[in-house]
Amino acid sequence: MRAGLLTEGGYPYVSGDAGLWCDRLVRGLGQHEFDLYVLGRGRRQEEQGLLALPPQVARVRTAPLWTAEGDGGAVAYGRRARRRFTEHYGELAGAVCTTGDGGASGAVADRFANALYGLAGLAREEGGLGAALRSDTAVRTLERACHAPGAPRTAREARVADLLTVTGHLERALRPLSLDWYGDDALGAADLCHATSGGPAALPGLLARHFHGVPLLVTEYGVHLRSHYLERGPDAAAPAVRALLAAFHGRLATEIYRRAEILTPGNAHARRWQERCGADRARIRTVYPGMAADGFTEAGESPDRADPDTLVWVGGVEPAKDLISLLHAFAEVRREEPGARLRIVGGPSGPDGPAYLGHCRALAAQLFPDEAEGAHAVGSNPVSFEEIGGPEAPTLPDAYASGAVVVLSSVVEGFPTGLIEAMFCGRATVSTDVGAVVEVIGGTGLVVPPRNPRALADACVALLRDPERRARLGAAARARALELFTVEQNVAAFHGIYLEIVSHCPVRRDLLDASGAPLPFVAPAESHVPARWPATPTWALSTTEPAR
């Protein structure tokens, strides 16, 4: 089959997000043909170039949505087109400015959808929406919607600066409507559209479904709507801007979840978000991210070289990892187990990382003064700070394998890949109950509340004192990780989902011969079997009249 893979600022750029799992997916499904449709994020990313692509990638089409150039900005509308734009944009703004169920069902969701597809049809006919979306008409239309009956109080309080900000954001979010990707030679020729995230990346898939009936599959390892809420916090924008943009993205997420044939969240947390926004449970399949396990499983299979008194923490050092609580917890551990040691392996991450790492080093020096066994021995600190590549931790598997217990102390965590790496290595783990930790662990490790050093210390001490329990939990963790979190299971899951979608939702196309007459039975059922079949059977092209 031919699949259109939709990405935003990610694969196949060298520096793109989610590039690794997308590349593994495309290479793992070599029996299918892929067309890549990429929404660009910035000039620098495009200048860095693309990854080396496998032969099953037929073509790559990119749209630089970080700039307004080339999106129909020079198109001059006639009177009728301007009237249609005002009508559809007014409906969209009205749906955004309507209080109620958040767009999860009912008339509000239908109103938003009709306006969205109306704007898409106008963009297709007129060559783009850029100039109209940036026009004074768009600002005035949004202002009228904010003051219409039923609009929330925050919308009615929007100032001119707020309206301009919201209009600019909507223009950027709706740029995919003006792309030339929706013809019979592009997404219209696909058997399946696979969006690798929600939000703008899934918008071309919605339009391919609307114009050509191409089924849509949406994968979310990080919920786009949740990311928007986190980025637009109280300090990021005015209340009116936050309310209106949150409503728009909520309505868009609802439409995506309603129209997708299948949704594949990466964990239960993302699944709950999708269900809250109106997704049908019957169309949701949880597919965990696939990770390469080879190097880590080798560490788990090799003879145990771990220090039975050592705790290991591995990751990028930043405030969300809460190493402060871990250091205080280790102080409690040392009171119970004086021979215990803590290895912190990883460098600073993010803008606050370097300062936070310095603070952690200072706290460790304060809590644990260098100790010496005698008057003539050199003292050492039971807490060490190292980076991958050093003599003590040359690789990630070596870092995990060096300790008896692997600790995760985060206060914020999405999908804990480091925890899975430790499980591949067959290590017992102690983790805080954040993000998808409980879902990943599944009873094969100890879980404690976040920001609770006492509970974290008790769990660590319990495992340090019980080697048999450590071995049992480590073996169970390794078996669970190999069953659920490998690249092979991820690719196999998507292979089955692809076949399920095309078997239940085949695209109906009327193919014509050279004279313009329809060709009956030109797309037999076998065309959806994962193999290379002729595009048109030779017998379907015959013009010989049957014998009477």
Solvent accessible surface area in square Angstrom, and as a share of the most:
residue,aa,sasa,rsa
1,M,22,0.10
2,R,79,0.29
3,A,0,0.00
4,G,0,0.00
5,L,0,0.00
6,L,2,0.01
7,T,3,0.02
8,E,54,0.24
9,G,0,0.00
10,G,3,0.03
11,Y,1,0.00
12,P,0,0.00
13,Y,6,0.02
14,V,81,0.47
15,S,59,0.38
16,G,16,0.16
17,D,79,0.41
18,A,50,0.38
19,G,10,0.09
20,L,116,0.58
21,W,25,0.09
22,C,1,0.00
23,D,23,0.12
24,R,58,0.21
25,L,0,0.00
26,V,0,0.00
27,R,115,0.42
28,G,40,0.38
29,L,2,0.01
30,G,36,0.34
31,Q,67,0.30
32,H,1,0.00
33,E,42,0.19
34,F,0,0.00
35,D,3,0.01
36,L,0,0.00
37,Y,1,0.01
38,V,0,0.00
39,L,3,0.02
40,G,5,0.05
41,R,128,0.47
42,G,18,0.18
43,R,148,0.54
44,R,189,0.69
45,Q,21,0.09
46,E,57,0.26
47,E,127,0.57
48,Q,85,0.38
49,G,25,0.24
50,L,78,0.39
51,L,60,0.30
52,A,85,0.66
53,L,56,0.28
54,P,9,0.05
55,P,134,0.85
56,Q,18,0.08
57,V,18,0.10
58,A,60,0.47
59,R,79,0.29
60,V,45,0.26
61,R,63,0.23
62,T,61,0.35
63,A,4,0.03
64,P,56,0.35
65,L,27,0.14
66,W,79,0.28
67,T,31,0.18
68,A,31,0.24
69,E,141,0.63
70,G,87,0.84
71,D,10,0.05
72,G,15,0.14
73,G,28,0.27
74,A,105,0.82
75,V,44,0.25
76,A,97,0.75
77,Y,29,0.11
78,G,44,0.42
79,R,184,0.67
80,R,179,0.66
81,A,8,0.06
82,R,127,0.46
83,R,143,0.52
84,R,65,0.24
85,F,5,0.02
86,T,44,0.25
87,E,107,0.48
88,H,36,0.16
89,Y,1,0.00
90,G,21,0.20
91,E,68,0.30
92,L,0,0.00
93,A,0,0.00
94,G,9,0.09
95,A,0,0.00
96,V,5,0.03
97,C,4,0.02
98,T,40,0.23
99,T,74,0.43
100,G,70,0.67
101,D,66,0.34
102,G,41,0.39
103,G,0,0.00
104,A,25,0.19
105,S,67,0.43
106,G,46,0.44
107,A,84,0.65
108,V,25,0.14
109,A,5,0.04
110,D,62,0.32
111,R,91,0.33
112,F,1,0.00
113,A,3,0.02
114,N,106,0.54
115,A,1,0.01
116,L,0,0.00
117,Y,30,0.11
118,G,16,0.15
119,L,0,0.00
120,A,2,0.01
121,G,16,0.15
122,L,0,0.00
123,A,3,0.03
124,R,119,0.43
125,E,117,0.53
126,E,59,0.27
127,G,48,0.46
128,G,0,0.00
129,L,0,0.00
130,G,1,0.01
131,A,38,0.29
132,A,11,0.08
133,L,3,0.01
134,R,104,0.38
135,S,35,0.23
136,D,102,0.53
137,T,44,0.26
138,A,0,0.00
139,V,24,0.14
140,R,124,0.45
141,T,6,0.03
142,L,0,0.00
143,E,70,0.31
144,R,136,0.50
145,A,11,0.09
146,C,0,0.00
147,H,102,0.46
148,A,41,0.32
149,P,140,0.88
150,G,52,0.50
151,A,5,0.04
152,P,35,0.22
153,R,150,0.55
154,T,38,0.22
155,A,0,0.00
156,R,115,0.42
157,E,98,0.44
158,A,12,0.10
159,R,158,0.58
160,V,103,0.59
161,A,62,0.48
162,D,9,0.05
163,L,5,0.02
164,L,100,0.50
165,T,62,0.36
166,V,1,0.01
167,T,6,0.04
168,G,24,0.23
169,H,27,0.12
170,L,1,0.01
171,E,5,0.02
172,R,121,0.44
173,A,8,0.07
174,L,0,0.00
175,R,18,0.06
176,P,0,0.00
177,L,5,0.02
178,S,18,0.12
179,L,30,0.15
180,D,107,0.55
181,W,5,0.02
182,Y,9,0.03
183,G,23,0.22
184,D,113,0.59
185,D,105,0.55
186,A,1,0.01
187,L,0,0.00
188,G,2,0.02
189,A,27,0.21
190,A,2,0.01
191,D,23,0.12
192,L,0,0.00
193,C,0,0.00
194,H,0,0.00
195,A,0,0.00
196,T,14,0.08
197,S,29,0.19
198,G,3,0.03
199,G,7,0.07
200,P,17,0.11
201,A,0,0.00
202,A,0,0.00
203,L,0,0.00
204,P,1,0.00
205,G,0,0.00
206,L,1,0.00
207,L,0,0.00
208,A,0,0.00
209,R,80,0.29
210,H,87,0.39
211,F,50,0.21
212,H,43,0.19
213,G,45,0.43
214,V,0,0.00
215,P,2,0.01
216,L,0,0.00
217,L,0,0.00
218,V,0,0.00
219,T,0,0.00
220,E,1,0.01
221,Y,49,0.19
222,G,50,0.48
223,V,9,0.05
224,H,46,0.21
225,L,7,0.03
226,R,80,0.29
227,S,46,0.30
228,H,12,0.06
229,Y,91,0.35
230,L,119,0.59
231,E,127,0.57
232,R,65,0.24
233,G,18,0.17
234,P,110,0.69
235,D,150,0.78
236,A,59,0.46
237,A,23,0.18
238,A,29,0.22
239,P,80,0.50
240,A,5,0.04
241,V,4,0.02
242,R,64,0.23
243,A,34,0.27
244,L,2,0.01
245,L,0,0.00
246,A,26,0.20
247,A,23,0.18
248,F,0,0.00
249,H,11,0.05
250,G,9,0.08
251,R,13,0.05
252,L,1,0.00
253,A,9,0.07
254,T,2,0.01
255,E,2,0.01
256,I,1,0.01
257,Y,3,0.01
258,R,67,0.24
259,R,67,0.24
260,A,2,0.01
261,E,42,0.19
262,I,8,0.04
263,L,0,0.00
264,T,0,0.00
265,P,0,0.00
266,G,0,0.00
267,N,9,0.05
268,A,33,0.25
269,H,61,0.27
270,A,2,0.02
271,R,67,0.24
272,R,141,0.51
273,W,61,0.21
274,Q,0,0.00
275,E,44,0.20
276,R,174,0.63
277,C,16,0.10
278,G,30,0.29
279,A,9,0.07
280,D,69,0.36
281,R,170,0.62
282,A,74,0.58
283,R,56,0.20
284,I,7,0.04
285,R,80,0.29
286,T,47,0.27
287,V,6,0.03
288,Y,35,0.13
289,P,21,0.13
290,G,7,0.07
291,M,22,0.10
292,A,51,0.40
293,A,12,0.09
294,D,107,0.56
295,G,38,0.36
296,F,24,0.10
297,T,16,0.09
298,E,113,0.51
299,A,10,0.07
300,G,26,0.25
301,E,123,0.55
302,S,39,0.25
303,P,119,0.75
304,D,114,0.59
305,R,123,0.45
306,A,21,0.16
307,D,59,0.31
308,P,77,0.49
309,D,63,0.33
310,T,4,0.02
311,L,1,0.01
312,V,0,0.00
313,W,6,0.02
314,V,25,0.15
315,G,28,0.27
316,G,27,0.26
317,V,0,0.00
318,E,50,0.22
319,P,63,0.39
320,A,32,0.24
321,K,35,0.15
322,D,16,0.08
323,L,0,0.00
324,I,42,0.21
325,S,17,0.11
326,L,2,0.01
327,L,0,0.00
328,H,76,0.34
329,A,1,0.01
330,F,1,0.01
331,A,15,0.11
332,E,47,0.21
333,V,1,0.01
334,R,39,0.14
335,R,167,0.61
336,E,78,0.35
337,E,46,0.20
338,P,98,0.62
339,G,52,0.50
340,A,1,0.01
341,R,92,0.34
342,L,1,0.00
343,R,30,0.11
344,I,1,0.01
345,V,0,0.00
346,G,13,0.12
347,G,22,0.21
348,P,61,0.38
349,S,41,0.27
350,G,49,0.47
351,P,136,0.85
352,D,86,0.44
353,G,0,0.00
354,P,82,0.51
355,A,80,0.62
356,Y,27,0.10
357,L,22,0.11
358,G,38,0.37
359,H,103,0.46
360,C,0,0.00
361,R,117,0.43
362,A,62,0.48
363,L,21,0.11
364,A,3,0.02
365,A,63,0.49
366,Q,140,0.62
367,L,56,0.28
368,F,10,0.04
369,P,87,0.55
370,D,100,0.52
371,E,88,0.39
372,A,54,0.42
373,E,183,0.82
374,G,39,0.38
375,A,105,0.81
376,H,189,0.84
377,A,51,0.39
378,V,143,0.82
379,G,27,0.26
380,S,61,0.40
381,N,32,0.17
382,P,3,0.02
383,V,8,0.04
384,S,32,0.21
385,F,37,0.15
386,E,35,0.16
387,E,103,0.46
388,I,74,0.37
389,G,58,0.55
390,G,25,0.24
391,P,137,0.86
392,E,116,0.52
393,A,0,0.00
394,P,70,0.44
395,T,63,0.37
396,L,57,0.28
397,P,24,0.15
398,D,37,0.19
399,A,0,0.00
400,Y,4,0.01
401,A,0,0.00
402,S,21,0.13
403,G,0,0.00
404,A,9,0.07
405,V,0,0.00
406,V,5,0.03
407,V,3,0.02
408,L,20,0.10
409,S,2,0.01
410,S,1,0.01
411,V,26,0.15
412,V,90,0.52
413,E,30,0.14
414,G,49,0.47
415,F,33,0.14
416,P,1,0.00
417,T,67,0.39
418,G,25,0.24
419,L,1,0.01
420,I,0,0.00
421,E,24,0.11
422,A,0,0.00
423,M,0,0.00
424,F,0,0.00
425,C,0,0.00
426,G,19,0.18
427,R,26,0.10
428,A,2,0.02
429,T,1,0.01
430,V,0,0.00
431,S,0,0.00
432,T,4,0.02
433,D,75,0.39
434,V,16,0.09
435,G,45,0.43
436,A,5,0.04
437,V,0,0.00
438,V,79,0.45
439,E,37,0.17
440,V,0,0.00
441,I,3,0.01
442,G,41,0.40
443,G,67,0.65
444,T,13,0.07
445,G,11,0.11
446,L,34,0.17
447,V,54,0.31
448,V,15,0.09
449,P,72,0.45
450,P,45,0.29
451,R,173,0.63
452,N,56,0.29
453,P,42,0.26
454,R,108,0.39
455,A,23,0.18
456,L,4,0.02
457,A,0,0.00
458,D,72,0.37
459,A,11,0.08
460,C,2,0.01
461,V,11,0.06
462,A,39,0.31
463,L,0,0.00
464,L,18,0.09
465,R,138,0.50
466,D,54,0.28
467,P,78,0.49
468,E,133,0.60
469,R,77,0.28
470,R,30,0.11
471,A,68,0.53
472,R,149,0.54
473,L,24,0.12
474,G,1,0.01
475,A,65,0.50
476,A,44,0.34
477,A,1,0.00
478,R,53,0.19
479,A,64,0.50
480,R,59,0.22
481,A,0,0.00
482,L,67,0.34
483,E,124,0.56
484,L,44,0.22
485,F,0,0.00
486,T,13,0.08
487,V,27,0.16
488,E,127,0.57
489,Q,43,0.19
490,N,6,0.03
491,V,20,0.12
492,A,65,0.50
493,A,34,0.26
494,F,0,0.00
495,H,47,0.21
496,G,38,0.37
497,I,12,0.06
498,Y,0,0.00
499,L,51,0.26
500,E,56,0.25
501,I,3,0.02
502,V,3,0.01
503,S,76,0.49
504,H,140,0.63
505,C,38,0.23
506,P,32,0.20
507,V,16,0.09
508,R,199,0.73
509,R,88,0.32
510,D,134,0.69
511,L,70,0.35
512,L,104,0.51
513,D,41,0.21
514,A,120,0.93
515,S,97,0.62
516,G,42,0.41
517,A,45,0.35
518,P,96,0.60
519,L,22,0.11
520,P,88,0.55
521,F,160,0.67
522,V,8,0.04
523,A,70,0.54
524,P,46,0.29
525,A,84,0.65
526,E,82,0.37
527,S,45,0.29
528,H,41,0.18
529,V,73,0.42
530,P,42,0.26
531,A,49,0.38
532,R,166,0.60
533,W,129,0.45
534,P,100,0.63
535,A,97,0.75
536,T,38,0.22
537,P,21,0.13
538,T,118,0.69
539,W,154,0.54
540,A,10,0.08
541,L,92,0.46
542,S,71,0.46
543,T,121,0.71
544,T,115,0.67
545,E,131,0.59
546,P,103,0.65
547,A,108,0.84
548,R,268,0.98
